[in-house]
Amino acid sequence: MSLSITGGRFKGFALQSPSGKDLTRPTSGKVRQALFNILRDRIDGVNFLDLYAGTGAVGLEALSRGCNHVTLVEQHPAAFRALESNCQLLLSRGAEPGRLEWLKMEASKFCERASSQGRRFGVVFADPPFSRDFSGMLELVSSLLTDDGIGVIQFPTRNPPDFTAEALRTYAYGESSLAFFEAAPLLA
C-alpha cells in the first residue's frame, strides 16, 4: 500500500510501510482526510497522541496539519522500525525535533505511565488491530484527554464495539469506522 501525507506542511510526503502481509493496516488516505476534515478546528496547536501508531501516518499527518506536539506509540518491532524511519525522514525534511516523539511500547502501558505523570492530550487517536478485544479502549483513550479534548477510536465497521453507543458521532468508511468522544461528557 502506498502511503503519503494528505495535507498540511508535509503534504505528499511518502511514508514507508513494513513489509509482510497483514503486518499493519495503515489508515487509508481517505479516512485520514475525513478525520482531519472533522478535526480541523480542534487540532491547531494541541498535543496529539497516536496509539497503535503503525507507520505513524495519522500522527505525522497531525503534525503536518498544525498540532503542537505529536506522540506516537507502537509496540510491533517491524512496524516500529517503519515508524521510526518515517519520523527521521520527516525530521530531515524540516519537522522540529521537539514536536515529535515516538515510543516502542504497548499502548496501555504508555497510557498508565502518561496518566501517572499527568500528561494530557487535546486529541487521542487509537487504531488498535481489528482482531483485538476493544473492551476498555474508551477508558484508555478518555483517561488522557484534556478537559476540552476529543478522542477518536478506529474500529471495524462490521463489528462495532459496545462503546460506540456512547460516541458523540460515528462515521463509516468502508471496512473502517471512526467513533468520536468528547472529554467533558466522559468526565461528568
Beta strands, then each sheet from edge to edge (+ up, - down):
strand 1: 3-4
strand 2: 14-15
strand 3: 47-51
strand 4: 69-74
strand 5: 100-104
strand 6: 121-126
strand 7: 145-156
strand 8: 169-173
strand 9: 176-182
sheet 1: 1+ 2-
sheet 2: 5+ 4+ 3+ 6+ 7+ 9- 8+
end
